[in-house]
Amino acid sequence: MSFAATATDQIAQRRAPRLGSREADFLAAVTRLQKLTAADLEAVNGEILSRMQSPVRMIPELAGHLIKAGGKRLRPMLTLASANLLNYQGNDHVKLAASVELIHGATLLHDDVVDGSALRRGASTANIIWGNKESVLVGDFIFARAFELMVEAKDLRVLHALSHASGIIAQGEVLQLTTQKNLSATFETYLEVVEAKTAALFAAATEVGGLISGRNPQEEAAIRNFGLNFGIAYQLIDDALDYAGFEATLGKTVGDDFREGKMTAPVVFAVARARDDEKSFWRRAIANGDIKENDFEKACSLMERDSAIEDTILCARRYADKALEALAVLPDNTFSSALGDLVTTSTARAS
Amino acid sequence: MSFAATATDQIAQRRAPRLGSREADFLAAVTRLQKLTAADLEAVNGEILSRMQSPVRMIPELAGHLIKAGGKRLRPMLTLASANLLNYQGNDHVKLAASVELIHGATLLHDDVVDGSALRRGASTANIIWGNKESVLVGDFIFARAFELMVEAKDLRVLHALSHASGIIAQGEVLQLTTQKNLSATFETYLEVVEAKTAALFAAATEVGGLISGRNPQEEAAIRNFGLNFGIAYQLIDDALDYAGFEATLGKTVGDDFREGKMTAPVVFAVARARDDEKSFWRRAIANGDIKENDFEKACSLMERDSAIEDTILCARRYADKALEALAVLPDNTFSSALGDLVTTSTARAS
């Protein structure tokens, strides 16, 4: 755990997390990017809706629920902004952005089944409304439609990038499942999970924006690295917020990771720093899943005492810095500026 | 239900099903095709195994179990035989055949989760050994790898065919789920399910063999139609055998469809022909899923009395004939002869 060791040196610079007080700045950065890509984003939404049509009525109903719940459309915006940043002149970025969002949507449906989640973005999940079987099969349908759509862009490098990323995502989900409730899971394994389940799609989303823009290999690598490192930073913050966020602000249930026994960075750090008599608490709550009243609060206070959240945030900042470094190689325009803002404010969310 | 009406006219030609007595002929036809494509099929198996490798140990374990359970490799053989029939000279047919089998494998994993199946090809299913969550996620991994593999063949028409088929399959699975336990499901709806969940992949398997072979549009259409119609016939027979087969011969559990309340052709026919006092039996067993001892035997005897199995078989023969007609347009060689045998013996399985 080399990062944890280095992070400990920075203990003096720490202050207690302000629990999502800068969420508004992040949402403003999202809105800025949404406005910059507004026309494209509308086309993406149209593409997504039309691809979810099917004579089998349950499919557009269930998919429509997922799509309406909406979210920030972060991943398709990354594709659109990357292509625009690199002065792309065609129309394939819309198809590819839609494809990226569909891959994400299929993953969400299957995730919620696997995690038994009941709430996403403040609304009941599809597995609760329609059932697990339905969510699995409609997820498969959405995934297949994502592929059909990306094939239409007729670019083999793009197809390789997106199909490869899809395999990596699934692999990351399996790895996460096998490390769940496993107190000896390391920070390195956690990072592998994050890179695979989240950052791989962020990376592919920006990469394909680059690939279709006909730029040089350095710029292609830079735009991909931007997405990859932003994705890691984003997930680290998300995992910090699951212990340090406000439910109302985030529109998601705080404490889900704890209840599911997920070995995210805050837990990995807290367990490594726990006193002997505290180990049994973590064993009971995480490994055995035997969670009593106030256990979540106890977990949060142990994390605060041992700077587990703060170190997670520090780690996120390192990846955010790498993302900004990658961005610095690329043209300086409104799109790169908006993407830079997005990274900076997203890491400040939990600080 | 136009078919059922026509079929009733043929009542004089009927005889009681001999319960899979010709299974050996079918297996001999499979073996003949396996021998004809032996070298390619070995390469396909190698490709499949190598694509299932992953540092996340559960993935090759679970996928390996699925692959070892094996099955007949019918779908990849269709791709290999179609390409060979059309004198294809390259090597992409191996990648595509492997990709087709991986799509099939991913579908099986998710099917077994959705159906809660415990047994496949005489072995415990992955969802029983590893769990539902694991099967869902490894299924996603296999599906993604199938796409990655087909992209390597660098043929956009092939990519369209296979990605489109994948969406159709998922759509068919959802349709099947929504018609389950629904006694008013029609024969037309049943056929839609069959075309989507089974025949679409058979069709794509033979189609891609044609697409890479550089033949004329008539031959491309014929090889696709061969797969499509064979797929429908094959599934009809499979559904007949679920009521009329021997467990030991088939290596699968007979009666699964009945227990799951699936509205397959034998049930659709039997329900349509049931006397008023028998309707309540079907309602209880299929719609309510309240199955008592000897209900399966009662269902089988009602089907026999009302020729529900025989009409299913007659219907299968019509599609088999269409498959043979499609084959007649294509070159006459050992591959077309072996494929013809396969179709003929597969429809005779349940006669």
Chai-1 contact restraints between the chains, C-beta under 6 A:
chainA,res_idxA,chainB,res_idxB,connection_type,confidence,min_distance_angstrom,max_distance_angstrom,comment,restraint_id
A,S54,B,Q171,contact,1.0,0.0,6.0,A-B,restraint_1
A,V56,B,Q171,contact,1.0,0.0,6.0,A-B,restraint_2
A,V56,B,V174,contact,1.0,0.0,6.0,A-B,restraint_3
A,V56,B,L175,contact,1.0,0.0,6.0,A-B,restraint_4
A,M58,B,V174,contact,1.0,0.0,6.0,A-B,restraint_5
A,M58,B,T178,contact,1.0,0.0,6.0,A-B,restraint_6
A,I59,B,V174,contact,1.0,0.0,6.0,A-B,restraint_7
A,H110,B,V136,contact,1.0,0.0,6.0,A-B,restraint_8
A,V114,B,K133,contact,1.0,0.0,6.0,A-B,restraint_9
A,K133,B,V114,contact,1.0,0.0,6.0,A-B,restraint_10
A,K133,B,L177,contact,1.0,0.0,6.0,A-B,restraint_11
A,V136,B,H110,contact,1.0,0.0,6.0,A-B,restraint_12
A,V136,B,V136,contact,1.0,0.0,6.0,A-B,restraint_13
A,L137,B,A170,contact,1.0,0.0,6.0,A-B,restraint_14
A,L137,B,E173,contact,1.0,0.0,6.0,A-B,restraint_15
A,L137,B,V174,contact,1.0,0.0,6.0,A-B,restraint_16
A,D140,B,A170,contact,1.0,0.0,6.0,A-B,restraint_17
A,F141,B,G167,contact,1.0,0.0,6.0,A-B,restraint_18
A,F141,B,A170,contact,1.0,0.0,6.0,A-B,restraint_19
A,F141,B,Q171,contact,1.0,0.0,6.0,A-B,restraint_20
A,A144,B,S166,contact,1.0,0.0,6.0,A-B,restraint_21
A,A144,B,G167,contact,1.0,0.0,6.0,A-B,restraint_22
A,A144,B,A170,contact,1.0,0.0,6.0,A-B,restraint_23
A,R145,B,G167,contact,1.0,0.0,6.0,A-B,restraint_24
A,F147,B,F147,contact,1.0,0.0,6.0,A-B,restraint_25
A,F147,B,S163,contact,1.0,0.0,6.0,A-B,restraint_26
A,E148,B,S163,contact,1.0,0.0,6.0,A-B,restraint_27
A,E148,B,H164,contact,1.0,0.0,6.0,A-B,restraint_28
A,E148,B,G167,contact,1.0,0.0,6.0,A-B,restraint_29
A,V151,B,L159,contact,1.0,0.0,6.0,A-B,restraint_30
A,V151,B,H160,contact,1.0,0.0,6.0,A-B,restraint_31
A,V151,B,S163,contact,1.0,0.0,6.0,A-B,restraint_32
A,K154,B,L156,contact,1.0,0.0,6.0,A-B,restraint_33
A,L156,B,K154,contact,1.0,0.0,6.0,A-B,restraint_34
A,L159,B,V151,contact,1.0,0.0,6.0,A-B,restraint_35
A,H160,B,V151,contact,1.0,0.0,6.0,A-B,restraint_36
A,S163,B,F147,contact,1.0,0.0,6.0,A-B,restraint_37
A,S163,B,E148,contact,1.0,0.0,6.0,A-B,restraint_38
A,S163,B,V151,contact,1.0,0.0,6.0,A-B,restraint_39
A,H164,B,E148,contact,1.0,0.0,6.0,A-B,restraint_40
A,S166,B,A144,contact,1.0,0.0,6.0,A-B,restraint_41
A,G167,B,A144,contact,1.0,0.0,6.0,A-B,restraint_42
A,G167,B,R145,contact,1.0,0.0,6.0,A-B,restraint_43
A,G167,B,E148,contact,1.0,0.0,6.0,A-B,restraint_44
A,A170,B,L137,contact,1.0,0.0,6.0,A-B,restraint_45
A,A170,B,D140,contact,1.0,0.0,6.0,A-B,restraint_46
A,A170,B,F141,contact,1.0,0.0,6.0,A-B,restraint_47
A,A170,B,A144,contact,1.0,0.0,6.0,A-B,restraint_48
A,Q171,B,S54,contact,1.0,0.0,6.0,A-B,restraint_49
A,Q171,B,V56,contact,1.0,0.0,6.0,A-B,restraint_50
A,Q171,B,F141,contact,1.0,0.0,6.0,A-B,restraint_51
A,E173,B,L137,contact,1.0,0.0,6.0,A-B,restraint_52
A,V174,B,V56,contact,1.0,0.0,6.0,A-B,restraint_53
A,V174,B,M58,contact,1.0,0.0,6.0,A-B,restraint_54
A,V174,B,I59,contact,1.0,0.0,6.0,A-B,restraint_55
A,V174,B,L137,contact,1.0,0.0,6.0,A-B,restraint_56
A,L175,B,V56,contact,1.0,0.0,6.0,A-B,restraint_57
A,L177,B,K133,contact,1.0,0.0,6.0,A-B,restraint_58
A,T178,B,M58,contact,1.0,0.0,6.0,A-B,restraint_59
